[in-house]
Amino acid sequence: MSAYPLPSATWAAPGASLGELQALGTTPLATAREAIIRRHNVRIIGEGPQTLLFCNGFGCSQQIWRHLATPLANRYRVVLFDYVGTGETDLSAYNPHEHSSLGRHAQDVVSICRVLELREVVLVGHSLGATIAMLAASQAPHCFTKCVLLTASPCYINKPGYYGGLALEDVNQMLALLDVDQHSWANLFAGLLMAPENVPTLGEELVSYFCNLDNTVARHFARVVFLADNRADVAQLRLPTLLLQCADDAIAPTEVSTFWMKHLPQATLKTLPAVGHCPHLSAPLETMAAIEDFLAPLSAAGAIPARD
C-alpha cells in the first residue's frame, strides 16, 4: 500500500533526540531505556515541572496531539509516543499474540514511565488511549497523579443494560470492510469519528492516519479495540479524573459518560461544545482550557506559569 500524506507531518517541536533521552553507557537500565524509546518512538518536549503523557486514539500517531502538545510544552513536560506497529515505530515489533489485549498496551505505557523515571505523571488519553490510560493508572498508580480521558468508552458495543453506541453487527461489518478494502474503511470510520459539521480537512487527516496503518496490524488491533469490554476495570481507577465528552458523539454517547460517572465518584465530567469524537482536533482551544483548569491545583503547587 502506498503511503498517504499526513497533513501534520511537519509539525513543529519534534522533541528530544534519542541521545538526549537515553542515559549514556551500557547499563541494563540504559539498554532498556533505549529499547523502549525506539520501540515506541518516544518524544519529549518542554521542561516544565509537571509531566503530561499523551495516549493516542486508535489508528492515530502522536502527531494528532500537536494542537495541544506544542502550546502545553511551554508550561509542562510533554511525553508523546506511538503504540507498537503504528506511527513511526518498527512494524516488526508488533506481535499479535503479545498485544492481544488493551492491558498489554497499558503495560507499555507503564514501561515508558519506568525507564524514563517519570513520577506524578498526568495521563491524557483519547478514546482507545483513554482506556489504555485508565488501565495503566490502575496497574501502577504510584506513577501517576491524575487522568484526563477524552471521549472515553470502556466498551463501544451495546450490551444488555448498557448502551455503548454501536451494535455488534455494525462493528462486525466495519471490521469485515477493513479486511477487504482499507481505503473504504478509512473513509467510513473517519466519517463516523468526525461529524459532518466539522471542516472536511479534519476528516481527511483521519483518513490519512488510517490509510497509513499496516493492514495486518490494523486488522488485528481493530478487533482488540472494538471488541474489548473493560467496564469491569473502571472502578479500579482511583485517581482524580477529568472526563471530557463532546456534545454529540456517536462513538462515546452521553450514556457512556453516565456509566463512567456512576463508577468513578472522584471524576469530574465536562461537556465540550464540539461535535464528533475528536475534540483535540476539532476544538483544541476548548479542550486545552478544560485540561488546564483541571490541572490548576497541580500548576499552582509546581509554580507552572499561567497560560497567556
Buried (B, 14 or more C-beta within 10 A) or exposed (E): EEEBEBEBEEBEBEBBEEEEBBBEEEEEEBBBBBBBBBBBBBBBBBEBBBBBBBBBBBBBBBBBBBBBBBBBBBBBBBBBBBBBBBBEBEEEBBEBEEBEEBBBBBBBBBBBBBBBEBEBBBBBBBBBBBBBBBBBBBBBEEBBBBBBBBBBBBBBBBEEEBBBBBEBEEBBEBBEBBEEEBEEBBBBBBBBBBBEEBEEEBBBBBBBBBBBBBEEBBBBBBBBBBBBEBBEBBEBBEBBBBBBBBBBBBBBBBEBBEBBBEBBEEBBBBBBEBBBBBBBBBBBEBBBBBBBEBBEEBBEEBEBEEEE
